[in-house]
Amino acid sequence: MNKGVANTVIGLVAFMALLLGLLVHRVLTPATMTQQQLSDNGLFVYELPRRITDFTLIDHNNQPFMKDKLKGRWTLMFFGYTSCPDVCPTTLASIRQFRQLLKEADAKAAARVQVVFVSVDPMRDTPEKLAAYVHYFGEDYIGTTGEYINIFNLAHQLNIAFAYLPAKEGNYDVSHSGEIALINPEGDFHGFFKSPPDPQKMLQTFRSMLKGWQH
């Protein structure tokens, strides 16, 4: 009798452990969203990623930054300028929060994400200035700049627009798109996070997109 009770208890414990394991797995595994659901939550993904042609920029260490730097990792690429009063610092801070959330949820996936900031203000944003700026948001953030035509051509490929606006005393402001380009490990334009970004939604949509990519 005692042996039968013990077996029953063991069986119940095992069953409850199984249910708990399934529940934890369900919670930790990102739901797979449709393309429309991804878009509704802030991430637009192309059905077919778009090829990015070769380009040449320089990074904040004054070293060449070319297309090969986009291979092997997911890249979040944001175009802006260091004197930007609102959109740029807010967006870069949101990316930092997203990466922290991703690291907590999936450290392996987080390690495969890099952040590249492309300055659309090459006249004022020197490599030294970019280094101080991007490292304020993340020690591994990459700041890039270059010749205007090279920046323009890359921005055009990623559907990013920017323009220079006259300001007081002969100065100028810069107007630019606020989307975050998403480039896949093949170095192709995969999609973009809409502006303004929501770190929590970025986490959910990125993990869902990543799950579909892996399969």
C-alpha positions in Angstrom: 0.0 0.0 0.0 2.7 2.4 1.0 4.7 1.5 -2.1 1.6 2.3 -4.3 1.1 5.7 -2.6 4.8 6.5 -3.1 4.6 5.6 -6.8 1.5 7.8 -7.2 3.2 10.7 -5.5 6.3 10.2 -7.6 4.2 10.1 -10.7 2.3 13.3 -9.8 5.6 15.1 -9.0 7.0 14.0 -12.4 3.8 15.2 -14.2 3.9 18.5 -12.4 7.5 19.0 -13.3 6.7 18.2 -16.9 3.9 20.8 -17.0 6.2 23.4 -15.3 8.9 22.7 -17.9 6.5 23.1 -20.8 5.2 26.4 -19.2 8.7 27.8 -18.8 9.6 26.7 -22.4 6.5 28.5 -23.7 7.3 31.7 -21.8 11.0 31.7 -22.9 10.3 30.8 -26.5 9.4 33.8 -28.6 6.1 33.6 -30.5 6.4 33.5 -34.3 4.7 36.6 -35.7 3.4 37.0 -39.2 5.0 39.7 -41.4 1.9 41.9 -40.8 2.1 41.3 -37.0 5.8 42.3 -37.1 5.0 45.4 -39.0 2.1 46.3 -36.6 4.6 46.0 -33.8 7.3 48.2 -35.3 9.5 45.9 -37.4 9.1 45.9 -41.2 10.8 42.9 -42.9 11.2 42.5 -46.6 10.1 39.3 -48.2 13.4 39.2 -50.0 16.3 41.0 -48.4 17.9 43.7 -50.6 21.5 43.5 -51.6 23.7 46.4 -50.4 26.4 47.4 -52.9 30.0 48.0 -51.8 30.6 51.2 -49.9 33.5 52.8 -48.1 33.3 54.8 -44.8 35.7 55.4 -41.9 35.0 54.4 -38.4 35.6 56.3 -35.1 39.2 54.9 -35.0 39.8 56.4 -38.4 39.9 52.9 -40.0 38.1 51.8 -43.2 34.5 50.6 -42.7 33.2 48.6 -45.6 30.5 46.1 -46.4 32.6 43.2 -45.1 32.1 44.6 -41.6 28.4 43.8 -41.9 29.0 40.0 -42.5 28.5 37.4 -39.8 26.4 39.5 -37.4 23.0 41.3 -37.3 23.6 45.0 -37.6 21.4 47.8 -36.4 22.3 50.9 -38.5 21.1 54.3 -37.5 21.8 57.5 -39.4 22.1 60.8 -37.5 24.5 63.4 -36.2 26.1 64.2 -32.9 24.5 67.6 -32.6 21.0 66.2 -32.9 19.0 67.5 -30.0 16.4 64.7 -29.6 15.8 61.9 -32.1 19.4 60.6 -32.2 20.1 60.4 -28.4 16.6 59.0 -27.8 17.0 56.3 -30.5 20.5 55.3 -29.5 19.3 55.0 -25.9 16.4 52.8 -27.0 18.8 50.6 -28.9 20.9 50.3 -25.8 17.8 49.2 -23.7 16.8 46.7 -26.4 20.2 45.1 -26.4 20.1 44.8 -22.6 16.7 43.2 -22.8 17.9 40.8 -25.5 21.0 39.9 -23.5 18.8 39.0 -20.5 16.5 36.9 -22.7 19.1 35.4 -25.1 22.8 36.2 -24.5 23.9 34.2 -27.5 21.7 36.2 -29.8 22.7 39.5 -28.2 26.4 38.7 -28.9 25.6 38.6 -32.6 24.1 42.1 -32.8 26.3 45.1 -33.5 25.3 48.8 -33.6 26.6 51.2 -36.3 25.9 54.9 -36.2 26.4 56.7 -39.5 26.9 60.4 -39.3 25.1 62.4 -42.0 27.1 65.5 -40.9 30.7 64.7 -42.0 31.7 68.4 -41.9 31.4 68.5 -38.1 31.5 64.9 -37.0 35.1 63.9 -36.9 36.1 60.4 -35.9 37.3 61.7 -32.5 33.9 63.3 -31.9 32.1 60.2 -33.0 34.1 58.0 -30.7 33.1 60.1 -27.6 29.5 60.3 -28.8 28.8 56.6 -29.5 30.7 55.3 -26.5 28.4 57.2 -24.3 25.6 54.9 -25.4 27.6 51.7 -25.7 31.3 50.8 -25.4 31.0 48.6 -28.5 29.0 51.0 -30.6 30.6 51.8 -34.0 30.6 55.4 -35.2 31.2 56.0 -38.9 31.4 58.9 -41.3 33.0 59.6 -44.7 32.6 61.5 -47.9 29.2 63.0 -48.4 28.5 61.0 -51.6 29.4 57.7 -49.9 27.1 58.4 -47.0 24.3 59.5 -49.4 24.6 56.4 -51.5 24.5 54.0 -48.5 21.6 56.0 -47.0 19.7 55.8 -50.3 20.1 52.0 -50.4 18.6 51.8 -47.0 15.7 54.2 -47.7 17.1 56.8 -45.4 16.7 60.5 -46.3 18.5 63.5 -44.9 18.9 67.2 -45.8 20.7 70.3 -44.5 18.6 73.2 -43.3 19.9 76.8 -42.9 20.1 78.0 -39.4 21.1 81.3 -37.6 24.5 82.9 -38.1 25.4 80.8 -41.2 25.1 77.5 -39.3 22.9 74.6 -40.4 20.7 71.9 -39.0 20.2 68.4 -40.3 16.9 66.7 -41.0 17.0 62.9 -41.3 14.9 59.8 -41.1 14.5 58.1 -37.8 14.2 54.4 -38.8 16.8 51.9 -37.7 18.0 49.7 -40.6 18.3 46.0 -39.9 21.0 44.2 -41.9 21.3 40.5 -41.7 24.5 38.4 -41.3 24.8 38.1 -45.1 25.2 41.8 -45.3 21.8 42.4 -46.9 19.1 45.0 -46.0 16.6 42.8 -44.1 14.2 45.5 -43.0 13.9 48.3 -40.5 12.5 49.2 -37.1 10.1 52.1 -37.4 10.5 55.4 -35.5 10.1 55.9 -32.7 11.5 52.5 -31.5 10.0 50.7 -28.4 12.7 48.6 -26.8 10.2 45.9 -25.5 8.5 45.6 -28.9 12.0 45.5 -30.6 12.8 42.6 -28.4 9.6 40.7 -29.2 9.7 41.3 -32.9 13.5 40.7 -33.3 13.3 37.4 -31.5 10.3 36.3 -33.5 12.0 37.3 -36.8 15.2 35.6 -35.7 13.2 32.4 -35.0 11.9 32.4 -38.6 15.3 33.2 -40.0 16.9 30.3 -38.2 14.3 27.9 -39.6 
